[in-house]
Amino acid sequence: MKIKYWIWPIIIIVLAILAYALYDNANDIHQSEALIPPSLHHLLGTDDLGRDFLTRLFVGSMVTLGLTTLILIGTVVLGLILGLMSALIGRWFDSMMMAAADMLIALPAIIIALVVLGFVNNSIIGLCLALIIGWLGRYLRYFRNLARDAQTQPFVKYASLSGLSKVQTTIHHVIPHLLSNVMALVTADFGKLMLSISGLAFIGLGVKPPLPELGAILYDGKSYFYSAPWLFFFPGVLLGGFALICQILNRRFIR
């Protein structure tokens, strides 16, 4: 049976509320219960500070997925605005935007993020800004090309003949057309962006303790690879699983 689309926002809200409710439990320290292996009391064991690892993984997953969603939304919105302006204004502005987009596309997003983080505050806000800039190039060019293509379509030409202004035509016809084509790109990039966030957290950039995040949890667990392998194994499996799900969804959207 196919799940209705309106169910997904409810599920996301419930998971977010549950993660918020469990946040304090995820940071509760019990030194006497440190590095307990998986058992009925702690299904995935405990970490080096005695914190329940299942709770930390759940909250950390919500933090990672939430940050990824937030950064993707910011990238899509900014890319949509600049791409539309580039297509509609044209001339020197279009040349300038495409030159900037080509520069951003030419360099790996993670390298651009590292450079930006070197100039801004090393915090979650700085991380979001750095990754939005790093991933903006492809969305800017993608939306600009789609907008220029949409301007040649009959539904846009007929909209102007019916009395709609250029702004009204853009809002009511061009933007919905652009957004209907973006899901394939978003699902392809979601897993990559998530791994970028966790990769930066793994080297101590962006997410700071005590906020749990899968990359930071993975970094904390690497010191106990032999004595407590569950601290390294389960975060890695979750990151790989989320990336795999994104690829499966992407194949569905590009059919």
HUSUL-V92632 format. One record per backbone hydrogen bond with DSSP energy under -0.5 kcal/mol. NH is the residue of the N-H (numbers start at 1). CO is the residue of the C=O. E is the energy in kcal/mol with one decimal. If there is no record, write none. Layout:
nh:NH co:CO e:E
nh:NH co:CO e:E
//
This chain:
nh:7 co:4 e:-1.4
nh:8 co:4 e:-0.5
nh:8 co:5 e:-0.9
nh:9 co:5 e:-0.6
nh:10 co:6 e:-0.8
nh:11 co:7 e:-2.3
nh:12 co:8 e:-2.6
nh:13 co:9 e:-2.4
nh:14 co:10 e:-2.5
nh:15 co:11 e:-2.5
nh:16 co:12 e:-2.4
nh:17 co:13 e:-2.5
nh:18 co:14 e:-2.5
nh:19 co:15 e:-2.5
nh:20 co:16 e:-2.2
nh:21 co:17 e:-2.3
nh:22 co:18 e:-1.8
nh:23 co:19 e:-0.5
nh:23 co:20 e:-0.7
nh:26 co:22 e:-2.2
nh:27 co:23 e:-0.8
nh:27 co:24 e:-0.8
nh:28 co:25 e:-1.0
nh:30 co:49 e:-2.1
nh:33 co:30 e:-2.1
nh:34 co:31 e:-1.4
nh:35 co:47 e:-2.6
nh:36 co:33 e:-0.9
nh:39 co:42 e:-3.3
nh:45 co:42 e:-1.6
nh:46 co:36 e:-2.0
nh:47 co:51 e:-1.6
nh:50 co:47 e:-1.7
nh:53 co:45 e:-2.4
nh:54 co:45 e:-0.5
nh:56 co:52 e:-1.8
nh:57 co:53 e:-2.5
nh:58 co:54 e:-2.2
nh:59 co:55 e:-2.5
nh:60 co:56 e:-2.8
nh:61 co:57 e:-2.3
nh:62 co:58 e:-2.0
nh:63 co:59 e:-2.2
nh:64 co:60 e:-2.5
nh:65 co:61 e:-2.9
nh:66 co:62 e:-2.4
nh:67 co:63 e:-2.6
nh:68 co:64 e:-2.2
nh:69 co:65 e:-2.4
nh:70 co:66 e:-2.5
nh:71 co:67 e:-2.6
nh:72 co:68 e:-2.3
nh:73 co:69 e:-2.5
nh:74 co:70 e:-2.2
nh:75 co:71 e:-2.5
nh:76 co:72 e:-2.8
nh:77 co:73 e:-2.7
nh:78 co:74 e:-2.4
nh:79 co:75 e:-2.7
nh:80 co:76 e:-2.6
nh:81 co:77 e:-2.4
nh:82 co:78 e:-2.5
nh:83 co:79 e:-2.4
nh:84 co:80 e:-2.4
nh:85 co:81 e:-2.3
nh:86 co:82 e:-2.5
nh:87 co:83 e:-2.2
nh:88 co:84 e:-2.7
nh:89 co:85 e:-2.8
nh:90 co:85 e:-0.6
nh:90 co:86 e:-1.5
nh:93 co:90 e:-1.0
nh:94 co:90 e:-1.3
nh:95 co:91 e:-2.0
nh:96 co:92 e:-2.3
nh:97 co:93 e:-2.5
nh:98 co:94 e:-2.5
nh:99 co:95 e:-1.9
nh:100 co:96 e:-2.1
nh:101 co:97 e:-2.6
nh:102 co:98 e:-2.4
nh:103 co:99 e:-1.9
nh:104 co:100 e:-2.1
nh:105 co:101 e:-2.5
nh:106 co:102 e:-2.0
nh:107 co:103 e:-0.9
nh:111 co:108 e:-0.7
nh:112 co:108 e:-1.9
nh:113 co:109 e:-2.5
nh:114 co:110 e:-1.9
nh:115 co:111 e:-2.1
nh:116 co:112 e:-2.7
nh:117 co:113 e:-2.6
nh:118 co:114 e:-1.0
nh:119 co:115 e:-0.6
nh:119 co:116 e:-1.5
nh:120 co:116 e:-1.8
nh:123 co:121 e:-2.0
nh:127 co:123 e:-2.5
nh:128 co:124 e:-2.7
nh:129 co:125 e:-2.5
nh:130 co:126 e:-2.6
nh:131 co:127 e:-2.4
nh:132 co:128 e:-2.3
nh:133 co:129 e:-2.1
nh:134 co:130 e:-2.1
nh:135 co:131 e:-2.1
nh:136 co:132 e:-0.8
nh:136 co:133 e:-0.6
nh:137 co:133 e:-0.5
nh:139 co:135 e:-0.8
nh:140 co:136 e:-2.8
nh:141 co:137 e:-2.2
nh:142 co:138 e:-2.2
nh:143 co:139 e:-2.7
nh:144 co:140 e:-2.0
nh:145 co:141 e:-2.5
nh:146 co:142 e:-2.2
nh:147 co:143 e:-2.6
nh:148 co:144 e:-2.3
nh:149 co:145 e:-2.0
nh:150 co:146 e:-2.6
nh:151 co:147 e:-1.6
nh:152 co:149 e:-1.2
nh:153 co:150 e:-1.4
nh:156 co:153 e:-0.8
nh:157 co:153 e:-1.8
nh:158 co:154 e:-3.0
nh:159 co:155 e:-0.9
nh:160 co:156 e:-1.6
nh:161 co:157 e:-1.4
nh:162 co:158 e:-1.4
nh:163 co:160 e:-1.1
nh:164 co:159 e:-1.7
nh:169 co:165 e:-2.6
nh:170 co:166 e:-2.0
nh:171 co:167 e:-2.4
nh:172 co:168 e:-2.7
nh:173 co:169 e:-2.0
nh:174 co:169 e:-1.8
nh:175 co:170 e:-2.9
nh:177 co:173 e:-1.3
nh:178 co:174 e:-2.2
nh:179 co:175 e:-2.7
nh:180 co:176 e:-1.7
nh:181 co:178 e:-1.3
nh:182 co:179 e:-1.0
nh:186 co:182 e:-2.5
nh:187 co:183 e:-2.7
nh:188 co:184 e:-1.4
nh:189 co:185 e:-1.8
nh:190 co:186 e:-1.9
nh:191 co:187 e:-0.7
nh:192 co:188 e:-0.5
nh:193 co:189 e:-3.0
nh:194 co:190 e:-2.4
nh:195 co:191 e:-2.1
nh:196 co:192 e:-1.8
nh:197 co:193 e:-2.4
nh:198 co:194 e:-2.3
nh:199 co:195 e:-2.4
nh:200 co:196 e:-2.4
nh:201 co:197 e:-2.3
nh:202 co:198 e:-2.1
nh:203 co:199 e:-1.0
nh:204 co:201 e:-1.5
nh:205 co:200 e:-3.1
nh:207 co:205 e:-1.2
nh:211 co:208 e:-1.4
nh:214 co:60 e:-0.7
nh:217 co:213 e:-3.1
nh:218 co:214 e:-2.3
nh:219 co:215 e:-1.9
nh:220 co:216 e:-2.3
nh:221 co:217 e:-1.8
nh:222 co:218 e:-1.0
nh:222 co:219 e:-0.6
nh:223 co:219 e:-0.5
nh:224 co:221 e:-1.4
nh:225 co:222 e:-1.2
nh:228 co:224 e:-2.6
nh:231 co:228 e:-1.8
nh:232 co:229 e:-1.2
nh:233 co:229 e:-2.6
nh:234 co:230 e:-1.4
nh:236 co:232 e:-1.1
nh:237 co:233 e:-2.3
nh:238 co:234 e:-2.3
nh:239 co:235 e:-2.4
nh:240 co:236 e:-2.4
nh:241 co:237 e:-2.6
nh:242 co:238 e:-2.7
nh:243 co:239 e:-2.1
nh:244 co:240 e:-2.1
nh:245 co:241 e:-2.4
nh:246 co:242 e:-2.0
nh:247 co:243 e:-1.7
nh:248 co:244 e:-2.1
nh:249 co:245 e:-2.5
nh:250 co:246 e:-2.2
nh:251 co:247 e:-2.0
nh:252 co:248 e:-1.4
nh:253 co:249 e:-1.8
nh:254 co:250 e:-1.8
nh:255 co:252 e:-0.6
//
